[in-house]
């Protein structure tokens, strides 16, 4: 179970035993499950708030709990990426801007969009379906993140992101994708499979942009892939499918 504990500690702020140093090839296949656990925290917050309050409060509770469970890790990556791409600077300079701890105008707008989009999608779902969607979308987006990390290209940058991407095994993305698909289908049926496909397509688009504008993927790009992938998966699951 050392890989699972490492995945939980890597991706969330949920309590887990410290397994010691683990290579990414060992814990990356568990990241969809770690994401699902973070989604379960959001789902629990939604369900508990539903005992007393209407749907808008339930959606807000799920949003806040989800941000807490991940420590805002992926939203931070999205904001950094927005600042880098919004600068319209050469790749090396854009990556330097992304490493800056300060948030610029484009990053602030991206962060606001992350809150608004997620709240709207959660509010559009009936409560009995919302908890399934939260967990399925979280797993699907992390599977898309691992798949993207394995495919690269890796930007010439320092930090945890490139180190993570360069140490993935050949079977890591396949195992992560299988885990994400299993969780999504188990909870959401055919709509879950479509949600995973949508997250992968969104990830492919961000990979292409990063390759062109940043000379490859960084840790912030992976975070943005997880964040946007979750939006897209939630959008699929919020649609009026015959479920």
Backbone bond lengths (Angstrom), bond angles and torsions (degrees), N, CA, C in turn:
res aa  C-N    CA-C-N  psi(-1)  N-CA   C-N-CA  omega(-1)  CA-C   N-CA-C  phi
1 X - - - 1.461 - - 1.528 112.91 -
2 X 1.332 116.26 1.59 1.465 118.61 -176.46 1.533 111.40 -60.17
3 X 1.333 116.76 -35.15 1.458 119.60 178.91 1.514 111.96 -64.36
4 X 1.327 117.30 -40.62 1.456 120.65 178.87 1.522 110.94 -65.65
5 X 1.342 116.92 -45.76 1.466 118.90 179.02 1.523 110.81 -59.81
6 X 1.328 116.57 -42.15 1.464 119.71 179.46 1.521 111.03 -64.69
7 X 1.336 117.31 -37.94 1.465 120.78 178.92 1.517 111.04 -64.33
8 X 1.328 116.41 -42.78 1.465 120.13 179.41 1.524 110.48 -63.01
9 X 1.324 116.89 -43.89 1.460 120.62 -179.05 1.533 111.38 -69.53
10 X 1.326 117.19 -31.34 1.457 121.68 -179.30 1.526 111.64 -73.33
11 X 1.316 116.62 -38.67 1.460 121.42 -168.36 1.520 114.02 -102.83
12 X 1.336 117.35 -22.14 1.460 120.28 -173.56 1.523 110.33 -133.81
13 X 1.330 115.15 177.31 1.453 120.66 172.15 1.529 110.54 -108.56
14 X 1.322 116.76 17.63 1.453 121.30 178.35 1.531 109.33 -72.36
15 X 1.314 118.05 147.08 1.470 120.29 -179.50 1.521 111.40 -68.29
16 X 1.327 115.82 136.35 1.467 122.09 177.85 1.522 107.87 -157.10
17 X 1.337 117.48 149.43 1.471 119.95 177.29 1.522 110.88 -59.85
18 X 1.314 115.79 149.12 1.460 120.95 177.62 1.531 108.66 -85.16
19 X 1.343 117.99 110.66 1.457 120.22 -178.50 1.525 113.56 -84.83
20 X 1.327 117.27 0.90 1.454 120.38 -174.71 1.517 110.51 82.21
21 X 1.321 117.92 -179.41 1.468 120.97 -179.03 1.527 111.68 -58.52
22 X 1.319 115.89 131.29 1.458 122.44 179.65 1.524 108.74 -132.00
23 X 1.331 118.41 137.26 1.467 119.31 176.50 1.526 110.71 -71.21
24 X 1.319 117.79 148.34 1.468 120.02 178.69 1.526 113.22 -55.08
25 X 1.327 117.34 -32.01 1.458 119.43 -179.96 1.526 112.19 -62.89
26 X 1.332 116.98 -20.35 1.461 120.13 179.32 1.518 112.20 -89.12
27 X 1.351 117.46 -40.07 1.456 117.82 -174.89 1.528 113.98 -97.93
28 X 1.335 118.53 -19.65 1.467 119.63 -177.80 1.532 113.30 -60.70
29 X 1.354 120.53 -37.45 1.467 118.14 177.41 1.520 113.61 -61.89
30 X 1.348 117.16 -19.47 1.460 121.39 -179.62 1.525 112.49 -89.10
31 X 1.315 118.32 -5.69 1.462 119.95 -174.57 1.527 113.28 -62.14
32 X 1.348 120.80 -37.34 1.468 118.38 174.52 1.527 112.95 -59.20
33 X 1.325 117.24 -37.50 1.459 119.57 177.95 1.524 110.79 -69.71
34 X 1.335 116.77 -39.55 1.466 119.68 176.06 1.527 110.26 -62.03
35 X 1.332 116.76 -40.58 1.455 120.00 175.78 1.516 111.78 -62.94
36 X 1.337 116.38 -39.70 1.460 120.42 178.50 1.525 111.13 -61.89
37 X 1.330 117.02 -36.22 1.464 120.14 177.67 1.527 110.94 -65.71
38 X 1.335 116.42 -40.87 1.462 119.10 175.39 1.524 110.44 -63.30
39 X 1.334 116.39 -39.41 1.462 119.86 175.93 1.515 111.91 -63.83
40 X 1.334 116.76 -34.03 1.460 120.54 178.39 1.523 111.36 -66.05
41 X 1.328 116.92 -34.65 1.469 120.16 175.92 1.529 109.77 -62.44
42 X 1.333 116.35 -44.93 1.465 120.15 177.49 1.520 111.07 -63.61
43 X 1.337 116.39 -39.90 1.466 120.20 179.39 1.521 111.19 -64.74
44 X 1.316 116.98 -39.41 1.466 120.53 178.90 1.524 110.89 -65.23
45 X 1.331 116.53 -40.33 1.463 120.06 178.43 1.526 110.95 -63.26
46 X 1.326 115.85 -40.07 1.465 119.97 177.83 1.524 111.02 -63.56
47 X 1.329 116.06 -45.50 1.469 119.93 -177.84 1.522 111.72 -65.90
48 X 1.318 116.87 -42.91 1.467 120.05 -177.95 1.525 111.48 -67.71
49 X 1.326 116.53 -41.30 1.467 118.91 178.73 1.518 111.10 -66.42
50 X 1.346 116.35 -26.57 1.456 120.15 178.80 1.511 113.63 -67.33
51 X 1.311 117.42 -14.63 1.462 120.37 176.98 1.525 111.81 -69.18
52 X 1.328 116.16 -22.56 1.464 120.07 -175.52 1.524 113.98 -124.94
53 X 1.349 117.52 -27.77 1.460 119.44 -169.58 1.525 111.82 -126.56
54 X 1.331 116.89 161.63 1.472 121.42 -178.76 1.532 112.57 -77.25
55 X 1.327 114.51 -176.66 1.461 121.97 -171.41 1.531 114.74 -56.64
56 X 1.335 120.49 -41.97 1.475 117.87 -179.31 1.525 113.00 -59.99
57 X 1.321 116.92 -38.71 1.458 119.62 178.53 1.525 110.56 -69.07
58 X 1.312 116.68 -37.44 1.469 120.31 177.61 1.525 110.72 -61.77
59 X 1.332 116.40 -43.97 1.470 119.92 179.26 1.525 110.78 -64.56
60 X 1.325 116.88 -41.30 1.459 120.08 179.04 1.523 111.26 -65.78
61 X 1.326 117.10 -40.55 1.463 120.46 178.55 1.522 111.16 -62.72
62 X 1.333 116.53 -41.89 1.463 119.97 178.07 1.520 110.94 -63.51
63 X 1.321 117.17 -41.13 1.466 121.54 -179.37 1.526 111.06 -62.76
64 X 1.327 116.19 -49.07 1.464 120.16 -177.81 1.527 110.78 -65.87
65 X 1.322 117.00 -42.27 1.461 120.04 179.89 1.526 111.23 -64.50
66 X 1.328 116.68 -38.05 1.456 119.65 177.68 1.515 112.22 -64.70
67 X 1.341 116.67 -41.50 1.464 119.90 176.91 1.524 111.04 -63.75
68 X 1.325 116.05 -39.25 1.462 118.77 178.05 1.520 110.46 -64.15
69 X 1.322 117.18 -44.65 1.466 120.97 -174.95 1.525 112.02 -62.17
70 X 1.326 117.18 -33.19 1.467 120.42 -179.86 1.521 112.39 -98.48
71 X 1.321 117.52 -3.80 1.458 119.90 -175.81 1.516 113.22 66.08
72 X 1.340 116.98 20.77 1.459 120.07 -178.28 1.515 113.27 66.32
73 X 1.330 117.36 19.75 1.463 121.86 -173.39 1.521 112.30 -59.02
74 X 1.323 116.71 -48.27 1.459 119.88 -175.15 1.527 111.92 -76.82
75 X 1.335 116.40 -35.94 1.462 119.19 175.97 1.528 110.48 -62.59
76 X 1.332 116.99 -36.85 1.458 120.83 176.88 1.527 110.92 -63.04
77 X 1.333 116.60 -41.95 1.457 119.88 177.30 1.515 111.89 -62.40
78 X 1.334 116.45 -40.20 1.459 120.21 178.26 1.525 111.06 -62.97
79 X 1.325 117.08 -43.47 1.468 120.39 -179.24 1.526 111.00 -65.52
80 X 1.336 116.64 -41.58 1.464 119.57 178.21 1.532 110.61 -63.63
81 X 1.324 116.75 -42.01 1.459 120.03 179.55 1.523 110.54 -63.76
82 X 1.332 117.08 -41.68 1.465 119.88 178.89 1.520 111.04 -61.41
83 X 1.330 117.57 -40.66 1.467 119.99 177.48 1.527 110.96 -64.19
84 X 1.338 116.50 -42.61 1.459 119.41 -179.02 1.511 112.47 -65.31
85 X 1.334 116.90 -48.26 1.463 119.80 -179.46 1.521 111.38 -70.09
86 X 1.337 115.78 -35.12 1.463 119.37 -179.24 1.509 113.92 -70.56
87 X 1.328 117.34 -14.57 1.465 120.22 179.32 1.524 112.62 -74.93
88 X 1.352 116.50 -22.21 1.466 121.78 -177.78 1.530 111.95 56.12
89 X 1.325 115.29 33.77 1.463 121.12 178.44 1.529 109.73 -97.79
90 X 1.330 118.35 167.21 1.455 121.05 172.90 1.524 111.39 -58.31
91 X 1.326 116.39 162.16 1.460 121.53 -170.68 1.525 112.95 -54.97
92 X 1.322 117.53 -48.45 1.464 120.24 -177.04 1.517 111.32 -62.96
93 X 1.328 116.84 -40.49 1.460 120.49 179.59 1.525 110.85 -69.89
94 X 1.328 117.07 -38.29 1.470 120.16 177.86 1.524 110.68 -63.44
95 X 1.330 117.07 -39.63 1.465 119.82 178.23 1.533 110.67 -66.40
96 X 1.337 116.82 -34.45 1.464 119.51 177.75 1.524 110.04 -65.33
97 X 1.325 116.55 -41.31 1.465 120.70 177.99 1.532 109.97 -62.38
98 X 1.324 117.69 -38.72 1.464 121.18 -179.96 1.530 111.51 -65.34
99 X 1.333 117.13 -29.86 1.469 119.98 179.27 1.524 112.63 -78.21
100 X 1.317 117.03 -15.70 1.462 121.56 179.99 1.533 109.22 -66.34
101 X 1.319 117.40 130.60 1.467 120.72 -178.30 1.522 112.81 -71.38
102 X 1.320 117.40 -15.97 1.460 120.18 178.62 1.523 110.19 -77.89
103 X 1.327 116.30 148.56 1.461 122.28 -179.60 1.521 108.98 -104.24
104 X 1.331 115.96 128.14 1.457 120.79 178.68 1.518 111.78 -91.49
105 X 1.326 114.46 -173.06 1.468 119.95 -176.62 1.525 111.57 -62.93
106 X 1.337 116.86 -44.72 1.458 119.16 -178.47 1.524 111.11 -66.33
107 X 1.319 116.38 -36.99 1.456 119.68 177.56 1.519 111.96 -65.19
108 X 1.335 115.97 -41.28 1.465 119.97 178.40 1.521 111.01 -63.63
109 X 1.323 116.52 -40.52 1.461 119.79 177.73 1.529 111.24 -64.90
110 X 1.324 116.45 -40.33 1.464 119.81 178.26 1.523 111.14 -64.59
111 X 1.339 116.24 -39.89 1.458 119.46 177.72 1.519 111.62 -64.17
112 X 1.329 116.60 -40.91 1.462 120.03 177.20 1.519 110.90 -64.39
113 X 1.329 116.27 -40.40 1.459 119.78 177.90 1.519 111.31 -62.81
114 X 1.336 116.42 -37.69 1.462 120.40 179.06 1.520 111.32 -59.86
115 X 1.329 115.93 -40.46 1.465 120.34 -179.73 1.527 110.62 -71.39
116 X 1.331 116.87 -47.16 1.461 120.85 -175.59 1.524 111.38 -65.37
117 X 1.321 116.52 -47.14 1.462 120.26 -178.00 1.525 110.97 -62.95
118 X 1.312 116.67 -46.45 1.463 119.54 -179.02 1.537 111.21 -63.59
119 X 1.335 116.40 -42.66 1.463 119.82 179.73 1.528 110.41 -61.96
120 X 1.328 116.87 -44.82 1.464 120.28 -178.27 1.525 111.42 -63.05
121 X 1.321 116.66 -42.23 1.462 120.05 -178.89 1.527 111.17 -67.18
122 X 1.323 116.98 -41.04 1.460 119.85 178.85 1.522 111.00 -67.27
123 X 1.312 116.74 -37.00 1.458 120.52 179.65 1.525 111.30 -67.92
124 X 1.332 116.69 -27.31 1.465 120.69 -178.49 1.525 113.24 -75.31
125 X 1.334 117.13 -9.42 1.461 120.57 -176.20 1.526 111.70 -100.55
126 X 1.321 117.37 142.67 1.467 119.12 170.07 1.528 110.13 -66.81
127 X 1.325 116.12 147.99 1.460 120.36 -175.06 1.507 113.94 -56.81
128 X 1.328 117.65 -36.79 1.457 120.95 -178.02 1.524 112.23 -67.82
129 X 1.316 116.65 -21.80 1.465 121.61 179.45 1.524 111.81 -98.40
130 X 1.337 115.95 -25.72 1.458 120.80 -173.30 1.527 111.72 -59.61
131 X 1.320 117.57 -42.51 1.467 118.73 -175.91 1.519 110.71 -65.79
132 X 1.330 116.91 -36.32 1.469 119.75 176.46 1.525 110.81 -65.31
133 X 1.329 115.50 -44.17 1.463 120.35 -178.37 1.517 111.83 -64.03
134 X 1.322 117.06 -40.11 1.461 120.22 -179.65 1.520 111.82 -60.62
135 X 1.302 116.86 -44.89 1.464 120.29 -178.19 1.517 110.75 -72.71
136 X 1.340 117.15 -44.21 1.467 120.74 -178.90 1.520 111.47 -63.08
137 X 1.339 117.52 -43.88 1.468 120.80 -178.83 1.519 111.25 -66.44
138 X 1.330 117.00 -38.00 1.466 120.03 178.84 1.522 110.98 -63.79
139 X 1.328 117.00 -42.14 1.467 120.25 178.64 1.520 111.50 -67.42
140 X 1.330 116.67 -43.40 1.467 120.81 -178.00 1.521 111.45 -63.26
141 X 1.322 117.21 -42.49 1.468 120.01 -177.44 1.520 111.72 -67.80
142 X 1.337 117.64 -35.78 1.474 119.43 178.14 1.523 111.08 -71.72
143 X 1.322 117.05 -32.89 1.466 119.37 174.28 1.523 109.92 -63.60
144 X 1.335 116.87 -42.73 1.469 120.68 177.95 1.526 110.81 -63.70
145 X 1.326 117.06 -34.91 1.461 121.04 178.44 1.529 110.82 -65.03
146 X 1.329 117.35 -46.35 1.465 120.42 -179.86 1.527 110.23 -65.43
147 X 1.316 116.62 -41.63 1.471 120.63 178.48 1.529 110.05 -59.08
148 X 1.320 116.58 -43.35 1.468 120.71 179.49 1.517 111.33 -66.43
149 X 1.334 116.39 -40.88 1.463 120.29 179.71 1.521 111.32 -60.41
150 X 1.326 115.97 -37.32 1.463 119.94 -178.75 1.528 112.06 -73.50
151 X 1.318 116.97 -29.31 1.463 120.58 -177.06 1.521 112.67 -85.44
152 X 1.359 116.36 -26.25 1.457 118.75 177.29 1.523 112.10 68.29
153 X 1.343 117.08 -156.35 1.465 128.08 -0.08 1.533 112.17 -75.24
154 X 1.330 115.69 158.14 1.454 121.81 -178.70 1.526 109.23 -90.16
155 X 1.316 116.38 128.39 1.459 120.17 179.32 1.523 110.32 -70.64
156 X 1.332 117.32 150.00 1.479 120.37 175.98 1.517 110.31 -74.52
157 X 1.316 116.24 74.63 1.462 120.96 -176.42 1.512 109.81 -138.37
158 X 1.316 115.60 163.50 1.449 121.39 176.45 1.525 109.72 -96.70
159 X 1.328 115.70 168.96 1.455 119.42 176.60 1.517 112.17 118.53
160 X 1.340 114.69 -179.28 1.453 120.90 -176.52 1.518 112.45 -69.10
161 X 1.342 117.03 -32.81 1.460 119.80 -175.95 1.518 113.45 -59.61
162 X 1.341 118.39 -58.79 1.461 119.25 178.79 1.523 113.00 -59.50
163 X 1.342 117.50 -39.27 1.469 120.25 178.12 1.516 110.94 -61.78
164 X 1.326 116.82 -38.47 1.457 121.63 177.60 1.523 110.88 -65.54
165 X 1.318 117.04 -48.26 1.461 121.13 -175.57 1.522 112.29 -65.58
166 X 1.316 117.02 -35.18 1.456 120.69 -174.84 1.522 112.84 -78.26
167 X 1.345 117.48 -7.67 1.468 120.11 -176.41 1.522 112.65 -117.49
168 X 1.312 116.83 22.30 1.454 120.23 176.73 1.530 110.03 -85.98
169 X 1.316 116.26 141.66 1.456 120.74 178.21 1.516 111.56 -80.66
170 X 1.336 118.45 165.75 1.468 121.23 -177.52 1.523 113.64 -64.70
171 X 1.347 117.05 -27.67 1.456 120.04 -179.36 1.527 112.59 -93.78
172 X 1.312 117.75 -5.48 1.469 120.61 -176.37 1.520 112.75 -57.41
173 X 1.349 119.63 -50.92 1.470 118.13 -177.99 1.517 112.98 -65.46
174 X 1.328 116.86 -32.55 1.469 120.04 179.50 1.528 110.08 -66.19
175 X 1.327 116.65 -45.29 1.458 120.79 179.65 1.525 111.03 -65.29
176 X 1.331 117.21 -41.81 1.470 120.39 179.08 1.521 110.67 -64.45
177 X 1.327 116.02 -41.65 1.464 119.81 179.88 1.531 110.38 -65.15
178 X 1.327 116.70 -40.35 1.464 120.30 178.69 1.523 110.57 -63.89
179 X 1.332 116.50 -40.85 1.466 120.01 179.29 1.521 111.06 -65.69
180 X 1.324 116.69 -45.22 1.458 120.04 179.09 1.514 112.19 -62.39
181 X 1.336 116.41 -41.36 1.461 120.61 179.54 1.523 110.94 -65.73
182 X 1.324 116.68 -42.83 1.464 120.19 -179.31 1.528 111.01 -61.17
183 X 1.318 116.86 -45.10 1.474 120.01 -179.36 1.524 110.61 -66.39
184 X 1.332 116.97 -44.82 1.463 120.60 -177.13 1.527 111.58 -64.45
185 X 1.326 116.80 -42.47 1.470 120.10 -179.17 1.520 110.76 -71.72
186 X 1.317 116.89 -39.12 1.460 120.19 178.80 1.528 111.12 -58.90
187 X 1.321 116.80 -39.21 1.458 120.59 -175.37 1.523 113.63 -91.56
188 X 1.330 117.16 -31.11 1.464 119.67 -171.93 1.517 114.08 -127.70
189 X 1.325 117.80 5.94 1.454 119.95 177.13 1.521 112.69 63.39
190 X 1.345 115.12 -142.99 1.463 119.87 -179.02 1.508 113.27 -61.40
191 X 1.328 116.97 -33.36 1.473 120.05 177.64 1.524 110.47 -63.14
192 X 1.340 117.06 -32.13 1.459 120.18 177.58 1.517 111.68 -65.52
193 X 1.333 116.56 -40.43 1.467 120.22 177.73 1.526 110.61 -64.51
194 X 1.331 116.85 -40.58 1.465 120.26 177.89 1.526 110.63 -65.85
195 X 1.339 115.94 -37.23 1.469 119.89 178.10 1.525 110.78 -62.17
196 X 1.325 117.32 -41.16 1.463 120.49 178.18 1.519 110.50 -65.07
197 X 1.324 117.11 -42.74 1.461 120.48 178.06 1.525 110.75 -61.07
198 X 1.320 116.70 -41.58 1.467 120.43 178.85 1.525 110.78 -63.86
199 X 1.341 117.14 -40.77 1.465 120.43 178.07 1.524 111.04 -63.09
200 X 1.328 117.10 -38.94 1.461 121.11 177.81 1.522 111.37 -65.44
201 X 1.325 117.28 -39.62 1.463 120.57 178.85 1.528 110.69 -66.59
202 X 1.329 116.38 -41.47 1.469 119.31 176.43 1.519 110.70 -62.64
203 X 1.337 116.14 -40.75 1.461 120.63 178.37 1.520 110.91 -62.89
204 X 1.328 117.27 -40.28 1.464 120.64 179.14 1.523 110.66 -62.25
205 X 1.337 116.49 -39.00 1.459 119.62 177.85 1.517 112.61 -64.48
206 X 1.327 116.55 -43.82 1.461 120.03 178.77 1.526 111.30 -67.70
207 X 1.320 117.38 -36.10 1.466 120.69 176.24 1.518 110.50 -60.62
208 X 1.329 115.91 -43.51 1.465 119.68 -179.19 1.530 110.94 -64.24
209 X 1.325 116.57 -42.03 1.471 120.01 178.32 1.524 110.54 -64.14
210 X 1.341 116.89 -44.14 1.460 120.44 -179.24 1.524 111.67 -64.20
211 X 1.327 116.40 -39.38 1.461 119.74 179.25 1.527 111.29 -63.81
212 X 1.319 116.10 -37.47 1.464 120.45 -177.79 1.516 112.52 -79.21
213 X 1.344 116.98 -42.17 1.462 120.47 -171.96 1.521 113.63 -96.37
214 X 1.348 117.85 -24.08 1.462 120.58 -175.61 1.526 113.03 -120.87
215 X 1.311 117.26 3.33 1.464 122.87 -176.51 1.528 112.40 65.21
216 X 1.331 117.13 22.19 1.457 119.61 176.52 1.510 113.06 139.12
217 X 1.329 115.10 -174.89 1.460 121.98 -177.39 1.523 111.24 -91.77
218 X 1.322 115.46 145.66 1.466 123.00 172.50 1.526 107.89 -124.08
219 X 1.326 116.19 178.21 1.450 119.39 176.12 1.519 112.04 -60.68
220 X 1.336 117.45 -37.15 1.459 120.48 178.28 1.527 111.22 -64.97
221 X 1.319 116.93 -37.56 1.462 119.34 178.27 1.531 110.08 -65.15
222 X 1.327 117.05 -41.14 1.461 119.69 177.44 1.530 110.88 -62.08
223 X 1.338 117.11 -40.78 1.450 119.80 176.71 1.518 111.64 -61.70
224 X 1.331 116.49 -42.38 1.465 120.51 178.56 1.520 110.90 -64.97
225 X 1.328 117.35 -37.17 1.463 120.77 177.32 1.524 110.31 -62.00
226 X 1.330 116.87 -42.44 1.467 120.05 178.05 1.525 110.71 -64.49
227 X 1.320 117.17 -42.45 1.472 121.01 -177.92 1.528 111.30 -66.69
228 X 1.322 116.50 -51.78 1.465 120.08 -178.56 1.526 110.39 -67.67
229 X 1.338 116.65 -37.50 1.459 119.50 177.20 1.513 111.81 -59.82
230 X 1.334 116.65 -36.63 1.463 119.63 178.38 1.523 110.98 -70.38
231 X 1.332 117.96 -38.09 1.467 119.90 175.04 1.525 110.47 -57.79
232 X 1.329 114.99 -49.59 1.461 119.89 -175.51 1.526 110.45 -63.94
233 X 1.334 116.17 -42.80 1.458 119.35 178.24 1.524 111.19 -62.74
234 X 1.333 117.32 -42.08 1.460 120.35 177.11 1.525 111.24 -64.30
235 X 1.328 116.96 -36.62 1.460 120.36 178.63 1.528 110.55 -62.74
236 X 1.329 116.07 -42.32 1.473 119.70 177.02 1.520 109.93 -62.61
237 X 1.319 116.91 -43.69 1.449 121.03 -175.52 1.532 112.21 -76.10
238 X 1.334 117.56 -19.15 1.461 121.02 175.64 1.509 112.49 -84.83
239 X 1.339 116.51 -13.82 1.462 120.26 179.91 1.530 110.12 -66.68
240 X 1.291 116.43 162.73 1.462 121.43 -175.16 1.520 111.39 -86.23
241 X 1.328 113.79 66.86 1.467 119.30 177.25 1.537 108.95 -76.95
242 X 1.310 117.63 154.19 1.479 120.42 176.67 1.526 110.44 -78.10
243 X 1.346 115.81 75.59 1.466 120.70 -176.54 1.518 110.26 -109.39
